[in-house]
Amino acid sequence: MVTLEPLRAEHADALLAFERENRAYFARTVPDRGDAFFTTTGFAARLQALLDEQHARVCRFHVVLGEDGELIGRVNLMDLVDGSAELGYRVGEQAAGRGVATAAVAQVCRLAATDYGLTSLTAVTTLDNPASMRVLTRSGFTQVEDTTVDGRPGLRYVRRNLAFTPPAPPVIAG
C-alpha cells in the first residue's frame, strides 16, 4: 500500500535524501537535475519555488510514502490549465518493480478528477524507459505521438477519461 501526500516544507530533508540516493538511478532514464539541485541551498530554493507554484494552484506536487512512511517516490501534476495537466513521476530504485508507480499514478488520477477538477492528463517518457511506458498503459493512458525528451526519443501519452480508473496490479511487498 502506498500513500500520496501533498508536498510540504516538512518533506524537505526526506525528499533531498531520496533525490540524492536515487540520482544515478534516475539519470539512466530522465535528464539529470544538475549539481546545484543536490546542494542544500539549491534544493531549498527549488523546493520553495515548487511550494509557491502549488500554493498558486499552477501545479500539484505529491510525495509517495511506503507502508513504513518512508518517502519512496514522487508524483506531480504540472501546468494545470483548462482542465488538463502534465503528469510526472519517479519511484526510487529500492521500490521499483513493485507496482508503486502504477498505484501512485492511479491515486493521482483520482485526485486529478475529484479534487483538482481536471479532465485530462498528458505524460511523456523516453523510449529507453519501458517501465514508464507500462505504467502509463496500465493507468489508462494512450500513446498519441512521438516526441523528444531532453534530446532523447520519446513518446507522448494522454488520458482523457479521468473518471474511469483501470484496476491497478497489487503493490508487491519488499
C-alpha positions in Angstrom: 0.0 0.0 0.0 1.3 3.4 -0.9 0.1 6.8 0.2 0.2 10.1 -1.5 0.7 13.3 0.4 0.7 16.8 -1.0 4.3 18.2 -1.0 5.0 20.2 2.2 8.1 22.0 3.5 8.3 19.3 6.2 9.2 16.8 3.5 12.5 18.7 2.6 15.0 16.5 4.4 13.5 13.2 3.3 13.0 14.5 -0.2 16.5 15.7 -0.6 17.8 12.4 0.8 15.6 10.5 -1.6 16.8 12.6 -4.6 20.5 12.2 -3.7 20.1 8.4 -3.1 18.5 7.9 -6.4 20.3 10.4 -8.6 22.3 7.9 -10.6 19.3 5.6 -10.9 17.1 8.4 -12.3 19.8 9.7 -14.6 19.6 6.5 -16.6 16.2 7.3 -18.0 15.4 11.0 -17.2 17.5 14.2 -17.5 19.7 14.8 -14.5 18.8 17.8 -12.4 22.3 19.2 -12.2 24.7 19.5 -9.3 23.2 22.7 -7.9 19.9 20.9 -7.3 21.5 18.5 -4.9 23.1 21.1 -2.6 21.2 22.0 0.5 20.9 25.6 -0.7 19.9 24.8 -4.3 17.4 22.2 -3.1 15.8 24.6 -0.6 15.4 27.2 -3.3 13.8 24.7 -5.7 11.5 23.3 -3.0 10.3 26.8 -2.2 9.6 27.5 -5.8 7.6 24.3 -6.1 5.6 25.1 -3.0 4.9 28.6 -4.4 3.6 27.0 -7.6 1.5 24.7 -5.6 0.1 27.5 -3.5 -0.8 29.4 -6.7 -2.6 26.2 -7.9 -0.4 26.1 -11.0 0.9 22.7 -10.1 0.2 19.9 -7.6 3.2 18.1 -6.2 3.0 14.9 -4.1 5.3 12.6 -2.3 4.8 8.8 -2.3 5.1 7.1 1.0 5.6 3.4 1.6 3.9 1.3 4.2 6.5 2.3 6.8 6.1 6.0 6.0 9.4 6.2 4.1 9.5 8.6 1.1 9.8 6.2 -1.9 8.6 8.4 -4.8 7.1 11.5 -6.2 4.1 12.1 -8.5 3.3 15.5 -9.8 0.8 17.4 -11.9 2.3 20.3 -13.7 0.9 23.3 -15.6 -2.8 22.9 -14.7 -4.6 24.8 -17.5 -8.1 24.4 -18.9 -8.8 21.1 -17.1 -5.6 19.5 -18.1 -2.1 18.9 -16.7 1.1 17.1 -17.4 1.9 14.1 -15.2 5.4 13.3 -13.9 6.5 10.7 -11.5 9.6 8.9 -10.2 10.0 5.9 -7.9 13.2 5.2 -6.1 15.3 2.2 -7.1 14.5 0.3 -3.9 10.8 0.4 -4.6 11.0 -0.1 -8.4 9.3 -3.1 -10.0 6.7 -3.5 -7.2 3.7 -1.6 -8.7 4.4 1.5 -6.7 4.4 3.8 -9.7 1.2 2.3 -11.0 -0.5 2.6 -7.7 0.7 6.2 -7.2 -0.4 7.2 -10.8 -3.9 5.6 -10.1 -4.2 7.7 -6.9 -3.1 10.9 -8.6 -5.6 10.3 -11.5 -8.4 10.0 -8.9 -7.3 13.2 -7.2 -7.0 15.0 -10.5 -10.6 14.2 -11.3 -12.2 14.5 -7.9 -10.2 17.2 -6.0 -8.5 19.2 -8.7 -11.3 19.3 -11.4 -9.1 18.0 -14.2 -10.5 16.1 -17.2 -7.3 15.0 -18.9 -3.6 14.4 -18.3 -0.6 14.1 -20.6 2.7 12.4 -19.9 6.0 11.8 -21.8 8.6 9.2 -21.4 11.8 8.2 -23.3 11.9 5.1 -25.4 14.5 3.6 -23.2 12.1 3.6 -20.2 9.8 0.6 -20.9 8.8 0.5 -17.2 7.3 4.0 -17.5 5.5 3.1 -20.7 3.9 0.1 -18.9 2.8 2.3 -16.0 1.1 4.7 -18.4 -0.6 2.0 -20.4 -1.8 0.2 -17.2 -3.1 3.5 -16.0 -5.4 4.1 -18.9 -3.1 6.4 -21.0 -2.9 6.1 -24.7 0.2 6.8 -26.8 -0.5 9.8 -29.1 2.7 10.8 -30.7 6.5 10.6 -30.9 8.4 13.3 -29.1 11.8 14.1 -27.7 12.7 14.4 -24.0 15.9 16.4 -23.4 17.1 15.4 -26.9 16.2 11.7 -26.5 13.5 10.0 -28.5 10.3 9.5 -26.6 6.5 9.1 -26.6 3.7 11.4 -25.5 0.6 9.8 -23.8 -2.8 11.2 -22.9 -5.6 10.1 -20.6 -8.9 11.9 -21.3 -11.3 10.0 -19.1 -10.1 10.5 -15.6 -13.3 9.4 -14.0 -12.6 5.8 -15.2 -9.9 4.1 -13.1 -8.5 0.9 -14.6 -7.7 -1.8 -12.0 -4.1 -1.5 -10.7 -1.9 -4.5 -10.1 -1.1 -5.1 -6.4 1.9 -3.5 -4.8 4.5 -6.2 -4.1 5.8 -6.1 -0.6 9.5 -5.9 -0.3 
